[in-house]
Amino acid sequence: MTDTIPATMRASVLTGQRQLATSEVPTPSYASDEVLVEVAAVGVCGSDTHYFRHGRIGEFVVDGPLILGHELSGRIVAVGADVPESRIGERVAIEPQKNCRRCRECRAGHYNLCPNMEFFATPPIDGAFARFCVIRTEFAHPIPDSLSDEAAALLEPLSVAITTMRKANIVPGSSILIAGAGPIGIICAQTARAFGAAEIIVTDLVAERRERALAYGATRVIDPREVDIASAGLDVNAFVDASGAPRAVFDGIKAVRPAGVAVLVGLGSSEMNLPVEHIQNLEITVTGIFRYTDTWPAAIHLVASGQVDLDSLVTGRFDLDHAAEALEADLDPDSLKAIVYPCR
């Protein structure tokens, strides 16, 4: 262990809607099976912006000071008693969750669905807009030198895309329709290509975003205001919603062929109308995803092998004192991913 860890650290703390304060807070303590990580880079996620602007996402309500940020990379600076000291100094990408290991879901291998999960930046668990964070050793994934701090942080949204492709049963030769060309839609397009999809159709209302999708793996883009997605005969194996728009979900499901799959990823309305007769008569599987299980090894491979490009997604860089600007960066249609650097 190291004895140079300060007792306090700088952190950007959410104190109210659209209210952030850079403060000195206690450096977190770590258990015997945990590591202390000095944070290098943190990606801004849509959930971070939602908590920042609205103070809640569904049943998750911010009712006290909260440190945002769950897409992160860093360097191990101290380890618990049960962790080899050889881990100190490792560059790592963080899987930002702590499951209980004991419940039915954990024992079944679905630890992402653990009812006792402690997930970074989900009330009341603090995240990574801070100099240090703590994670169990198995969720601090070593990364090769070829991965930048930014790409390592963005392995988290890539893990969402990997989970999505697994749920969508994407294999070589598959066809897929993706609604929404924001960060997750773009990463899903790249991941679909890496999984072998032959046809990758992306829809978005914004022309610039559609053009960008073509550069990241889409084989075709569509403006849904000009083409009726539901009746266009797309006949895809899988539909992925990365928009959260009720109309996009309804029409996307109608574009799925018999025995296909629809995966809902985007944060949208809590209730939607669905084409139930179409789902039933064509035996379409409609499912969602909630985080991920065992995706970091695959994510590291996809980036290290050059099959997925995360570095070029970074469109904004901010220090801790400008975290509020990072959380508003998505208002710019040219923005994809904003990165916060807590130690700069």
C-alpha positions as CSV (number, residue, x, y, z in Angstrom):
1,M,0.0,0.0,0.0
2,T,1.0,3.6,-0.4
3,D,1.1,6.1,2.5
4,T,0.9,9.2,0.3
5,I,-2.9,9.3,-0.2
6,P,-4.4,12.6,1.0
7,A,-7.2,12.6,3.5
8,T,-9.4,14.8,1.2
9,M,-9.8,15.3,-2.5
10,R,-11.4,17.7,-5.0
11,A,-14.7,16.7,-6.4
12,S,-17.5,18.2,-8.4
13,V,-20.7,17.8,-6.2
14,L,-24.3,18.1,-7.5
15,T,-26.1,20.1,-4.8
16,G,-29.3,20.8,-6.7
17,Q,-30.8,21.0,-10.2
18,R,-28.1,22.5,-12.5
19,Q,-26.1,23.3,-9.3
20,L,-22.5,22.0,-9.1
21,A,-19.9,23.0,-6.6
22,T,-16.2,22.0,-6.6
23,S,-15.5,21.0,-3.0
24,E,-12.9,19.3,-0.8
25,V,-14.5,16.0,0.3
26,P,-13.1,13.0,2.2
27,T,-11.0,10.6,0.1
28,P,-13.0,7.3,0.1
29,S,-11.7,4.4,2.2
30,Y,-11.3,1.0,0.6
31,A,-12.1,-2.5,1.8
32,S,-9.7,-5.5,1.7
33,D,-10.9,-6.6,-1.7
34,E,-11.0,-3.1,-3.2
35,V,-8.6,-0.7,-4.9
36,L,-8.2,3.0,-4.8
37,V,-8.1,4.6,-8.3
38,E,-6.8,8.0,-9.2
39,V,-9.3,9.1,-11.9
40,A,-7.8,10.0,-15.3
41,A,-10.8,10.6,-17.5
42,V,-14.6,10.5,-17.1
43,G,-17.1,10.5,-20.0
44,V,-20.4,12.3,-19.6
45,C,-23.4,10.1,-20.0
46,G,-27.1,11.0,-20.7
47,S,-27.9,9.8,-17.2
48,D,-25.5,12.3,-15.7
49,T,-27.1,15.1,-17.7
50,H,-30.6,13.9,-16.6
51,Y,-29.7,14.0,-12.9
52,F,-28.0,17.4,-13.4
53,R,-31.1,18.9,-15.1
54,H,-34.0,17.0,-13.5
55,G,-32.7,15.5,-10.2
56,R,-34.1,12.1,-11.0
57,I,-34.4,9.2,-13.5
58,G,-37.6,7.2,-12.8
59,E,-37.4,5.8,-9.3
60,F,-33.8,7.0,-8.8
61,V,-34.1,10.4,-7.1
62,V,-31.2,12.7,-6.0
63,D,-32.1,13.7,-2.4
64,G,-28.7,14.8,-1.2
65,P,-25.3,15.8,-2.5
66,L,-24.1,13.5,-5.3
67,I,-20.9,13.1,-7.3
68,L,-21.8,12.3,-10.9
69,G,-19.8,10.3,-13.5
70,H,-19.6,6.6,-14.2
71,E,-17.7,6.2,-17.4
72,L,-14.1,6.3,-16.3
73,S,-10.5,5.2,-16.4
74,G,-7.6,5.8,-14.1
75,R,-4.6,4.3,-12.3
76,I,-4.5,2.2,-9.2
77,V,-2.7,4.0,-6.4
78,A,-3.5,1.8,-3.4
79,V,-5.0,-1.7,-2.7
80,G,-6.8,-3.5,0.1
81,A,-5.2,-6.2,2.2
82,D,-6.4,-9.0,0.0
83,V,-5.3,-7.4,-3.3
84,P,-1.7,-8.0,-4.6
85,E,0.4,-4.9,-4.2
86,S,1.6,-5.5,-7.8
87,R,-1.6,-3.9,-9.0
88,I,-0.4,-0.5,-7.8
89,G,0.4,1.6,-10.8
90,E,-1.8,-0.3,-13.3
91,R,-3.8,1.7,-15.8
92,V,-7.4,0.5,-15.6
93,A,-10.9,0.9,-17.0
94,I,-13.6,0.8,-14.4
95,E,-16.7,-1.3,-14.5
96,P,-18.6,1.1,-12.2
97,Q,-20.7,-1.2,-10.1
98,K,-20.7,-3.3,-6.9
99,N,-23.1,-6.2,-6.7
100,C,-23.9,-8.1,-3.5
101,R,-22.7,-11.6,-4.8
102,R,-25.3,-13.3,-2.7
103,C,-28.8,-12.7,-4.2
104,R,-30.6,-14.9,-6.7
105,E,-29.6,-12.7,-9.7
106,C,-26.0,-12.6,-8.7
107,R,-25.9,-16.4,-8.2
108,A,-27.5,-16.9,-11.6
109,G,-24.9,-14.8,-13.3
110,H,-27.1,-11.8,-13.9
111,Y,-25.2,-9.5,-11.5
112,N,-26.3,-6.4,-13.5
113,L,-29.8,-7.1,-12.1
114,C,-28.7,-7.4,-8.5
115,P,-31.4,-5.6,-6.4
116,N,-28.7,-4.5,-4.0
117,M,-26.4,-3.0,-6.6
118,E,-24.3,0.0,-5.8
119,F,-23.7,1.8,-9.1
120,F,-21.6,4.8,-9.6
121,A,-23.5,8.1,-9.8
122,T,-26.8,6.5,-9.1
123,P,-28.3,8.0,-5.9
124,P,-27.0,7.7,-3.2
125,I,-23.8,6.2,-4.6
126,D,-21.1,8.8,-5.6
127,G,-19.4,8.6,-9.0
128,A,-16.1,9.7,-10.5
129,F,-16.1,13.5,-10.9
130,A,-13.4,13.4,-8.3
131,R,-9.7,12.8,-7.9
132,F,-10.2,9.3,-6.5
133,C,-12.7,6.5,-6.5
134,V,-12.9,3.0,-5.0
135,I,-13.9,-0.2,-6.8
136,R,-13.6,-3.9,-6.2
137,T,-10.5,-5.3,-7.7
138,E,-12.2,-7.5,-10.2
139,F,-14.0,-4.5,-11.7
140,A,-10.8,-2.6,-12.3
141,H,-9.9,-4.0,-15.7
142,P,-6.2,-3.6,-16.8
143,I,-5.9,-1.9,-20.2
144,P,-3.0,-2.1,-22.8
145,D,-0.8,0.9,-23.3
146,S,-2.4,1.3,-26.8
147,L,-5.7,2.5,-25.2
148,S,-5.9,6.2,-24.3
149,D,-7.5,7.3,-21.0
150,E,-10.4,8.6,-23.0
151,A,-11.0,5.4,-24.9
152,A,-10.7,3.4,-21.7
153,A,-13.3,5.6,-20.1
154,L,-15.7,5.0,-23.0
155,L,-15.4,1.3,-22.7
156,E,-18.5,1.8,-20.4
157,P,-20.9,2.9,-23.2
158,L,-19.2,0.4,-25.5
159,S,-20.2,-2.2,-23.0
160,V,-23.8,-1.1,-23.3
161,A,-23.5,-1.6,-27.1
162,I,-22.0,-5.1,-26.7
163,T,-24.8,-6.1,-24.4
164,T,-27.2,-4.8,-26.9
165,M,-25.7,-6.8,-29.8
166,R,-25.7,-9.9,-27.7
167,K,-29.4,-9.4,-26.9
168,A,-30.2,-8.6,-30.5
169,N,-28.5,-11.9,-31.6
170,I,-26.3,-10.1,-34.1
171,V,-24.1,-12.5,-36.1
172,P,-22.2,-12.3,-39.4
173,G,-24.7,-11.4,-42.1
174,S,-27.4,-9.9,-39.8
175,S,-29.4,-6.8,-40.6
176,I,-30.1,-4.2,-38.0
177,L,-32.1,-1.0,-37.7
178,I,-30.8,1.6,-35.1
179,A,-33.0,4.5,-34.2
180,G,-31.0,7.5,-33.1
181,A,-27.5,8.6,-34.1
182,G,-26.4,10.1,-30.8
183,P,-23.4,8.6,-28.8
184,I,-25.0,5.3,-28.1
185,G,-26.5,4.9,-31.6
186,I,-23.1,5.6,-33.1
187,I,-21.3,3.2,-30.8
188,C,-24.0,0.6,-31.5
189,A,-23.4,1.0,-35.3
190,Q,-19.7,0.4,-34.8
191,T,-20.4,-2.6,-32.6
192,A,-22.9,-4.1,-35.0
193,R,-20.3,-3.9,-37.7
194,A,-17.7,-5.5,-35.4
195,F,-20.2,-8.3,-34.7
196,G,-20.5,-8.9,-38.5
197,A,-23.8,-7.2,-39.4
198,A,-24.0,-6.9,-43.2
199,E,-26.8,-4.2,-43.2
200,I,-26.7,-1.4,-40.6
201,I,-29.5,1.1,-41.1
202,V,-29.6,4.2,-38.9
203,T,-32.4,6.7,-38.6
204,D,-32.2,10.2,-37.1
205,L,-34.0,13.5,-37.6
206,V,-30.8,15.5,-37.9
207,A,-28.9,15.4,-41.3
208,E,-25.5,16.0,-39.7
209,R,-26.0,13.1,-37.4
210,R,-27.1,10.8,-40.2
211,E,-24.0,11.7,-42.2
212,R,-21.9,11.0,-39.1
213,A,-23.5,7.6,-38.8
214,L,-22.2,6.7,-42.3
215,A,-18.7,7.3,-41.1
216,Y,-19.1,5.0,-38.2
217,G,-20.4,1.8,-39.8
218,A,-23.9,2.6,-41.1
219,T,-24.5,1.2,-44.5
220,R,-27.7,3.3,-45.0
221,V,-29.3,6.2,-43.2
222,I,-32.9,7.4,-43.3
223,D,-34.8,10.5,-42.3
224,P,-37.9,9.1,-40.6
225,R,-39.8,12.2,-41.5
226,E,-39.4,11.3,-45.2
227,V,-39.7,7.5,-45.0
228,D,-42.4,5.6,-43.1
229,I,-40.1,3.2,-41.2
230,A,-43.0,0.9,-40.3
231,S,-44.1,0.2,-43.9
232,A,-40.7,0.7,-45.8
233,G,-40.1,-3.1,-46.0
234,L,-36.8,-2.9,-44.1
235,D,-37.4,-6.5,-42.8
236,V,-34.4,-6.5,-40.4
237,N,-33.3,-9.2,-38.0
238,A,-33.1,-6.7,-35.2
239,F,-34.2,-3.3,-34.1
240,V,-32.3,-1.2,-31.5
241,D,-33.8,2.0,-30.1
242,A,-31.2,4.4,-29.0
243,S,-33.5,7.4,-29.2
244,G,-36.2,6.9,-26.5
245,A,-38.8,8.3,-28.9
246,P,-42.2,6.5,-28.7
247,R,-42.8,6.8,-32.4
248,A,-39.3,5.4,-33.2
249,V,-39.9,2.4,-31.0
250,F,-43.4,1.7,-32.5
251,D,-42.2,2.0,-36.1
252,G,-38.9,0.2,-35.4
253,I,-40.7,-2.9,-34.1
254,K,-42.9,-2.9,-37.2
255,A,-39.7,-3.1,-39.3
256,V,-38.6,-6.4,-37.7
257,R,-39.0,-9.6,-39.6
258,P,-40.7,-12.7,-38.0
259,A,-38.8,-14.2,-35.1
260,G,-36.6,-11.1,-34.9
261,V,-35.6,-9.0,-31.9
262,A,-36.2,-5.5,-30.7
263,V,-33.9,-4.1,-28.0
264,L,-34.9,-0.9,-26.1
265,V,-31.8,1.0,-25.0
266,G,-32.7,4.7,-25.1
267,L,-34.1,6.5,-22.0
268,G,-37.6,7.4,-23.0
269,S,-41.1,7.5,-21.7
270,S,-41.9,5.1,-18.9
271,E,-45.0,3.9,-20.8
272,M,-45.4,3.5,-24.6
273,N,-47.9,2.1,-27.1
274,L,-46.5,-1.0,-28.8
275,P,-47.7,-2.9,-31.9
276,V,-48.9,-5.9,-29.9
277,E,-50.5,-7.7,-32.8
278,H,-47.4,-7.5,-34.8
279,I,-45.2,-8.6,-31.9
280,Q,-47.5,-11.6,-31.2
281,N,-48.3,-12.8,-34.7
282,L,-44.6,-12.5,-35.8
283,E,-43.2,-13.9,-32.5
284,I,-40.9,-10.9,-32.1
285,T,-38.9,-10.7,-28.9
286,V,-39.0,-7.3,-27.3
287,T,-36.5,-6.7,-24.5
288,G,-34.5,-4.0,-22.8
289,I,-31.0,-3.8,-21.4
290,F,-30.0,-2.7,-18.0
291,R,-26.2,-2.1,-17.8
292,Y,-24.0,-5.1,-18.6
293,T,-22.4,-8.3,-17.4
294,D,-18.9,-9.5,-18.3
295,T,-18.4,-7.1,-21.3
296,W,-15.1,-5.3,-20.5
297,P,-12.8,-8.0,-22.0
298,A,-14.7,-7.9,-25.3
299,A,-14.7,-4.1,-25.2
300,I,-11.0,-3.9,-24.6
301,H,-10.4,-6.3,-27.5
302,L,-12.7,-4.4,-30.0
303,V,-10.8,-1.1,-29.3
304,A,-7.3,-2.5,-29.1
305,S,-7.8,-4.4,-32.4
306,G,-9.1,-1.3,-34.1
307,Q,-12.6,-2.6,-34.8
308,V,-14.2,0.1,-32.7
309,D,-13.0,3.7,-32.6
310,L,-13.7,5.6,-29.4
311,D,-11.1,8.3,-29.4
312,S,-12.7,10.2,-32.3
313,L,-16.0,10.4,-30.4
314,V,-14.5,12.9,-28.0
315,T,-15.8,16.3,-28.9
316,G,-15.3,18.3,-25.7
317,R,-12.7,18.3,-22.9
318,F,-13.2,19.9,-19.5
319,D,-11.5,20.2,-16.1
320,L,-13.4,19.6,-12.9
321,D,-14.2,23.3,-12.4
322,H,-16.0,23.3,-15.8
323,A,-18.0,20.1,-15.2
324,A,-21.3,22.0,-15.6
325,E,-20.3,23.0,-19.1
326,A,-19.5,19.3,-19.9
327,L,-23.0,18.3,-18.7
328,E,-24.5,20.9,-21.1
329,A,-22.3,19.9,-24.0
330,D,-25.0,17.7,-25.5
331,L,-27.0,20.8,-26.4
332,D,-24.6,21.3,-29.3
333,P,-25.8,19.0,-32.2
334,D,-22.1,18.5,-33.1
335,S,-21.3,17.1,-29.7
336,L,-20.8,13.3,-29.2
337,K,-18.9,12.7,-26.0
338,A,-17.6,15.2,-23.4
339,I,-14.7,14.2,-21.2
340,V,-14.0,15.5,-17.7
341,Y,-10.5,15.3,-16.3
342,P,-10.6,15.5,-12.5
343,C,-6.9,15.7,-11.9
344,R,-6.1,18.5,-14.4
